[in-house]
Structure formats: C-alpha cells, structure tokens
Amino acid sequence: MCRRATGSAFAVLCWVERQTVSWEAEAPALRRSSPLASRGFCPQCGTPLTLDYDGSSEIALHGGTFDEPNSLRPGYNYGAERRLDWVCAGTDLPNHVITERW
C-alpha cells in the first residue's frame, strides 16, 4: 500500500496519537486508499501527509514532511514482510508484520 501511495520503495511513517495532531493551515484532503484506511495529502501540491487506519487511536505522519526530519529516529519496520529484496535501510530494527490483507 505505501509503495503505491508514495511512488517509493517504502514510506517513513511517524505514528502518533491522533488527538496530539493539529494543522497550522488547511487540513489534509483525504482519499480512501483501501477498505482499511484513508490517506491524507496536501490539497495544494498533492504531497502525501498521513495514513489513517479506521478505528485506530493513532495516525501516521510521513516523516519527510517534517521541518526537521533528521531529529526523528525510526523504532521499527512496519510491514517488513513486504520489504523489497534490494532495500537495506533499517535492517537492524525490529520488524512489525502487517496481519491485515486488503
């Protein structure tokens, strides 16, 4: 799902509690990306901003959209079972397997 949504080999997602997120300007536009989730994007330029699973207390924000993304450190690989063979980033991190199928 992330590869198709971002056009990249993987997405760097920062999971935060939904109630801690506020938008300084316009809230993201949303599109339904699967039966399980919606994705938010900038309505002006189309930049992917969020991954939002139905019923979750957390929302994922795309790490590359932060003003200082270098200060963010990944804690685990999400969806590691779908890692492309040639991707070698974060291989030392714990893996969280996605059990849902869409």
C-alpha positions as CSV (number, residue, x, y, z in Angstrom):
1,M,0.0,0.0,0.0
2,C,2.7,2.5,0.9
3,R,4.7,1.9,-2.3
4,R,1.8,2.7,-4.5
5,A,0.7,5.7,-2.3
6,T,4.2,7.3,-2.3
7,G,5.7,6.0,-5.5
8,S,8.7,5.0,-3.5
9,A,10.2,1.7,-2.2
10,F,8.9,2.4,1.3
11,A,7.4,5.2,3.4
12,V,8.9,6.6,6.6
13,L,5.9,6.9,8.9
14,C,5.7,8.5,12.4
15,W,2.9,7.0,14.4
16,V,1.4,9.5,16.9
17,E,-1.8,9.6,19.0
18,R,-4.5,11.2,16.8
19,Q,-5.5,13.8,19.5
20,T,-2.0,15.3,19.5
21,V,-2.1,16.3,15.9
22,S,-3.3,19.7,14.8
23,W,-2.8,21.5,11.5
24,E,-1.5,25.1,11.2
25,A,-3.3,25.7,8.0
26,E,-5.7,23.7,5.9
27,A,-6.3,20.1,7.0
28,P,-5.3,17.4,4.5
29,A,-7.6,16.3,1.8
30,L,-8.5,12.6,2.2
31,R,-8.8,9.7,-0.2
32,R,-9.9,6.2,0.6
33,S,-6.8,4.0,-0.2
34,S,-8.1,0.6,0.9
35,P,-11.0,-1.0,2.8
36,L,-8.9,-0.4,5.9
37,A,-7.6,3.1,5.7
38,S,-7.6,6.6,4.3
39,R,-4.6,8.7,3.2
40,G,-4.2,12.5,3.7
41,F,-2.5,14.7,1.2
42,C,-1.8,18.4,0.7
43,P,-4.8,19.8,-1.3
44,Q,-2.4,22.4,-2.9
45,C,0.5,20.3,-4.0
46,G,-0.5,16.6,-3.5
47,T,2.3,15.7,-1.1
48,P,1.3,12.6,0.9
49,L,0.9,13.5,4.6
50,T,-1.0,10.8,6.5
51,L,-2.0,7.2,6.8
52,D,-5.1,6.8,8.9
53,Y,-6.4,3.3,9.7
54,D,-10.1,3.0,10.6
55,G,-10.8,2.9,14.3
56,S,-7.2,3.5,15.4
57,S,-6.2,5.9,18.1
58,E,-3.0,6.6,16.1
59,I,-2.4,8.3,12.8
60,A,0.8,8.0,10.8
61,L,2.5,11.2,9.5
62,H,5.1,11.0,6.7
63,G,8.5,11.6,8.2
64,G,9.8,13.5,5.2
65,T,7.2,16.2,5.6
66,F,8.6,17.4,9.0
67,D,10.7,20.6,9.1
68,E,13.5,18.7,10.9
69,P,13.1,15.0,9.8
70,N,16.7,14.3,10.9
71,S,15.6,14.6,14.5
72,L,13.2,11.6,14.0
73,R,14.6,8.1,14.6
74,P,12.8,5.0,13.4
75,G,12.0,2.5,16.1
76,Y,10.8,-0.5,13.9
77,N,10.0,-1.6,10.4
78,Y,6.2,-1.7,9.7
79,G,5.1,-4.1,7.0
80,A,8.6,-5.7,6.9
81,E,7.2,-8.8,5.2
82,R,6.8,-6.7,2.0
83,R,10.4,-5.3,2.0
84,L,11.9,-5.3,-1.5
85,D,15.0,-7.5,-1.7
86,W,17.3,-4.6,-2.6
87,V,16.2,-2.3,0.3
88,C,18.8,-2.3,3.1
89,A,17.7,0.6,5.2
90,G,16.8,-0.1,8.8
91,T,17.5,-3.9,8.6
92,D,18.8,-3.7,12.2
93,L,15.4,-2.5,13.6
94,P,12.6,-4.8,15.0
95,N,10.0,-5.8,12.4
96,H,6.2,-5.4,12.8
97,V,4.4,-7.6,10.4
98,I,1.1,-6.4,8.9
99,T,-1.5,-9.1,9.5
100,E,-4.4,-7.4,7.6
101,R,-4.9,-8.2,4.0
102,W,-6.5,-5.8,1.5
